[in-house]
Amino acid sequence: MTFLKKYNQPEHLLLAMAFTMPLVFSVWMVLLNNFVIEKANFTGVEIGILQSLREIPGFLAFTAIYLLLFIKEQRLALMSLAITSIGVLLSGYFPSVLGLYLTTVLMSIGFHYFETVSQSLTLQWIDKDNSAHFMGRMLSVKAAASLLAFSSIWLVMEVYSWSYKQTYFMFGALALLITILLAIAFKHFPERAAQHKKIVLKKRYWLFYALTFFSGARRQIFVVFAGFLMVEKFHYSVAEVSSLFLINYVFNWLFAAKIGKLIGRIGERAALRIEYIGLCVIFISYGFVENSNIAAALYVIDHLFFALAIAIKTYFQKIASPEDIAATAGVSFSINHIAAVFIPALLGMLWIVQPSWVFFIGAGFAFCSLILALLIPKKPLPGVEVRYKEIANEL
């Protein structure tokens, strides 16, 4: 009984859910391109539409707040995890354009609602002094789950010749079973503060909103264009690109928790300053790089900087009113996805003219983020969200 009480804690539920989501989502992501081409005869048009459809639930993540009128956050997180699992489970059974659009939207609704609510619960349940380190641990757990998924896919499909349908079904069913077990095993943890059940947009959170937007813009350049550079310019094979992914996840597994601990020690402003100065250098280097090994090193270092973005979340946790966290988590997720709707298409047209310009624009985004990060107070608090007076004194 003591054992069960010890482990029936909010942080263990968060870590268990953080493991389960990438275990199933990584399978969908890794198999997608081969599956749609081999089984559904997708062209660039269909895959472009599918990716756009996948991002719409992220853009609409703020609507999660309305579901909290009827469903507790913890239950919504588990339901969203189950919906993602079902979407992946069904993917192999509908190898057609319409079928894949529908299963992708189903999976994406679950994924984006889960990520929104998981962020909200983390900021509510984990103490401010420990949140950066804990979020680093969550990244490590996610990386371990992704590594397990990648190696398992190789085993079942290459060694045992499983079909796409069998692989999607197995991982979807496994994640669904884990979700059901989590729902049964963990008690309901009460809210520490009653959450607003409406959209919250407050002027005093403007710096958090701005940092979130530019973070989403940076993410798109990495996800869409950095990987594309590896293939188009340096002719990386599927195996070589997969190796880069594996290296990235190994680095996250090994170092993300340590980076989270570092953020807790040096503070959000210093951590984000390191990230954005580093990103300026990396994006400019992408624009000029001519050596494939150097490009690969930039790709791995770029991915490692993602862990420092934890500081944006912990900054918000420190300045937020406790009752605003759930509503603002949904709004911030939508803000983060504004870039996902526009940037790939706009910069894709620029890529045709001059690929290096895309990365120079990325450096511009990083520089804007750096300027914004300098506005973060040394000790953020409600009512002390921006350091206007500190800057005035320095000048």
Secondary structure, DSSP 8 states (H G I E B T S, - for coil): -HHHHHH-SHHHHHHHHHHHHHHHHHHHHHHHHHHHHHHH---HHHHHHHHHHHHHHHHTGGGHHHHTTTS-HHHHHHHHHHHHHHHHHHHTT--SHHHHHHHHHHHHHHHHHHHHHHHHHHHHHS-TTTHHHHHHHHHHHHHHHHHHHHHHHIIIIIIS---HHHHHHHHHHHHHHHHHHHHHHS-----SS---SS----GGGHHHHHHHHHHHHHHHIIIIIIHHHHHHTT---HHHHHHHHHHHHHHHHHHHHHHHHHHHHH-HHHHHHHHHHHHHHHHHHHHH---HHHHHHHHHHHHHGGGGGHHHHHHHHHHS-GGGHHHHHHHHHHHHHHHHHHHHHHHHHHHHH-HHHHHHHHHHHHHHHHHHHTTS-SS-BTTB-S-HHHHHHH-
